[in-house]
Amino acid sequence: MRALMFGWEFPPHILGGLGTASFGLTRGMATQSDMDVVFVIPKPHGDEDQSFLKIIGACNTPVVWRDVSWEHLENRFGSYMSPQDYYNMRGHIYADFRYLYTNDLGCIEFSGRYPDNLMEEINNYSICAGVIARTEHYDIIHSHDWLTYSAGIHAKNVSGKPLVIHVHATDFDRSRGNVNPQVYGIEKNGMDHADHIICVSNLTRDTVISKYHQDPRKVSTVHNAVEPVSKQIEDIEPERHTPQKVVTFLGRITMQKGPEYFVEAASRVLQKTSNVRFVMAGNGDMMEAMINLVAKRGIADKFHFPGFLKGRQVYRMLKSSDVYIMPSVSEPFGISPLEAMQVGVPSIISKQSGCAEILNYAIKTDYWDIDAMADAIYSIISYPAMYEFLKIQGKKEVDEIKWEYAGHKVRAIYDRLLGIK
């Protein structure tokens, strides 16, 4: 079985949970001896782990023919393009591509991020997907999140292979209901053309069925999981510059993540005790507003904004924390609490998150209930027995939530679509 997957980011160059989930799922699927994955992203950096899959860069895919020899392409791409690929490529170049902005090898440039011209990059990515779909061999197409749905549709039209789309979030989650019609249109079009839809939680599945009017029979839930903690992460030493307790929010500082509820809960906790500090790690369009809210509540001396953290920085921050909190207004899943619990950090999550469906040893509150949130924080930092119970039982629980299991569920969906028993 060979899957052609389309994604937008891949570790170590990630800006959110999408890349983390893509990595975990593909590595989990790689434990199946007869499963191969070709993973396409707009712009690889060259340091991605390709020990368990093949990565193709849309930015390295010629879409406009220029007078370039195969030897020239081989020097540029190494083993990416064979002589046969070269001749296949020559037979599938479209006249309309001559209007694209391309480099000297006929490749489209991509930022590899989420630029202001994101819709243009999504369209260009779809064009590259059509070329890749003609040169790769695969049994099924799998598109991760709305940015790649158009690419998946193009590949399906080219190849006739079944299309699975993976809904990691919808615009109803990202916008608190103030949906962008253009984004909604792309999402719904992807769902309408998909042969099957995978959602990361039942919460998301319900949204797909009710808001995008999809047949429940073609929508399945496959919950996310978490990567095992490596020896390098285990060896990270926490940084504690104060005996005070540390409560951490780590993620995009956007309205979806409910950062203002974290600040308000912190203010309530500080009315009861001064033996605590709060960290809001990340960046986003609400960061300045949160700094102002912290100042307005008079708790700036107890608050820290370290900015965006990645890789080892994330785990150093988690290991330095006594409580992790995710007060998201609408969270399709939320991998970060699982990562915190893996390293023994008790976690508080909103009931409006997908991971709340599978976690029994995290405290769950409504995102808007700042008093309940504050009481939970205060209890964990004040009562050692409660802290130890959540620390030990939480780690045991998440250690059994494995990507390998999620990979088997995805493979079962592939088999059904392909008529394999």
Helices and strands as residue ranges (DSSP letters): E 2-6, H 17-29, E 36-41, E 54-57, G 58-60, H 70-77, G 78-80, H 83-90, G 95-99, H 118-135, E 140-144, G 146-148, H 149-159, E 163-167, H 171-174, H 181-193, E 196-199, H 202-211, G 216-218, E 219-221, H 231-234, E 245-250, G 255-257, H 259-270, E 276-281, H 287-296, G 300-302, E 303-307, H 312-319, E 323-326, H 336-342, E 347-350, G 354-357, E 363-365, H 370-382, H 384-398, H 403-417
